Amino acid sequence: METSLEFLKLIDTPELSTSDRAHALLWWAGKDDITAGLHVTEICSIIEAAGHPAQNSSRLTAQLNADKKHVSKVPGNKAWRLHLRGRTELD
């Protein structure tokens, strides 16, 4: 399959928020291993590489922290991943 950057460019629309893009990238990261995730700085770098302005990693971290229904931190890591219920909503 494509890289995370290619995936983001494929699904990206102007209506998507940074949080929406982050959720999509977390879905992509866990497509083969649901325990896999991405660090906020990786997410921001991919979004920026897709042509969006510089991202505020602190703001994105706060948004992900607030979304306990869909995302969680990878145990023993600073990366984020989608919960199973979040994955099924995006599939």
C-alpha positions in Angstrom: 0.0 0.0 0.0 1.0 3.6 -0.3 3.0 5.6 2.3 1.3 7.6 5.0 1.9 10.8 3.0 0.4 9.3 -0.2 -2.6 8.0 1.8 -3.2 11.5 3.3 -2.9 13.2 -0.1 -5.4 10.6 -1.5 -8.1 11.3 1.1 -7.4 14.9 2.0 -10.0 17.6 1.4 -10.2 21.2 2.5 -13.1 20.3 4.9 -10.9 18.0 7.0 -9.5 19.5 10.2 -6.1 18.7 11.6 -7.8 16.3 14.1 -9.6 14.6 11.2 -6.3 14.2 9.4 -4.6 12.9 12.5 -7.3 10.3 13.0 -7.0 9.2 9.3 -3.2 8.8 9.8 -3.7 6.8 12.9 -6.1 4.6 11.0 -3.5 4.2 8.3 -0.7 3.4 10.8 -2.7 0.6 12.4 -4.0 -0.9 9.2 -1.8 -4.0 9.5 -1.2 -3.9 13.3 -3.9 -2.3 15.4 -1.4 -1.8 18.2 0.7 0.5 16.0 0.6 4.2 16.3 2.2 7.5 15.5 3.8 10.2 17.6 2.3 13.7 17.4 5.5 15.1 15.8 5.2 12.4 13.1 1.6 13.3 12.5 2.4 17.0 12.2 5.3 16.3 9.9 3.2 14.2 7.5 0.4 16.8 7.5 3.0 19.5 6.7 4.6 17.4 4.0 1.2 17.1 2.4 1.2 20.9 1.8 -0.5 22.2 4.9 0.9 25.0 7.1 3.0 24.2 10.2 1.0 22.3 12.8 0.8 23.1 16.5 1.8 19.8 18.1 0.7 20.9 21.6 -2.8 21.7 20.3 -3.0 18.4 18.5 -1.9 16.6 21.6 -4.7 18.3 23.6 -7.2 17.4 20.9 -6.1 13.7 21.0 -6.1 13.7 24.8 -9.7 15.0 24.8 -10.8 12.2 22.3 -10.8 9.3 24.7 -13.6 7.6 22.8 -11.4 7.0 19.7 -7.7 7.3 20.5 -5.3 6.3 23.3 -1.6 6.4 23.9 0.4 3.3 23.0 1.5 1.7 26.3 5.1 2.5 27.2 5.3 4.9 24.3 4.4 8.5 23.5 2.7 7.5 20.2 -1.1 7.5 19.7 -3.3 4.8 18.2 -6.9 4.4 17.4 -9.2 2.3 19.7 -10.9 -0.6 17.9 -14.2 1.3 18.0 -12.5 4.3 16.4 -11.2 2.0 13.7 -14.6 0.5 12.9 -16.1 4.0 12.6 -13.4 4.9 10.0 -13.4 1.6 8.0 
